[in-house]
Amino acid sequence: DANRRRGPPLANYARGGAVLTTPYHQLRLPRVAGTPPFFTGAAGTRHDLLVGGRYPMGNVTLAGGYFRAWHPEPGHDGGTVWAGGVIRFARGVLAVNVQRAVLQQPDGRARATVIGASYVYPVSPKISFYLSYGLLNNTAASALTLGGLPPPGAGADVRAYGAGMRFIFWKAARHSARAPSRRHARHRAAPAARAQPPAP
């Protein structure tokens, strides 16, 4: 009965590049208890709600959203709210995002603010260079991680830097939408015409 997911989007709206979506999911998860933790054989339902959207304005695209999760295990609920944008200039793309995360734990609530930024500069259709930076600011009782990087201790910040090159090894196939020629259409229709029974 566990490891199942269901729930269609509550609403979707798209017009002129602007998008607003509100998906809702129910996930059946196995229940855990004891020390060390073990599966009890029972299952509980986690409820996830997401509200997000984006709005383009020329070379700038703004985005934001809210996510909330209700966990079947007591003291494990969580949520996050974020806002950011993408700016296209100097042939490259600059992306900035600010996020506020809250995770309820058995010993209290963990809160953190995350700031991320990246810049991608293409030098050819297949090669581009990128720079990235991330900062996670934990509150005094929080020890949330940034991309899997743990803090030195509770209340400590986490910083991450990145730089590199991206290379595309293949080009996406293009599917032709052209209508078949008259000659091909006649050849395709001929067998069907011969299969017609004679008129009485």
Buried (B, 14 or more C-beta within 10 A) or exposed (E): EBEEEEEEEEEEEEEEEBBBBBBBBEBBBBBBEEEEEEEEEEBBBBBBBBBBBBBBEEEEBBBBBBBBBBBBEEEBBBBBBBBBBBBEEEEBBBBBBBBBBBBBBEEEBBBBBBBBBBBBBBEEEEEBBBBBBBBBBBBEEBBBEBEEEEBEEEEEEBEBEEEEEEEEEEEEEEEEEEEEEEEEEEEEEEEEEEEEEEEE
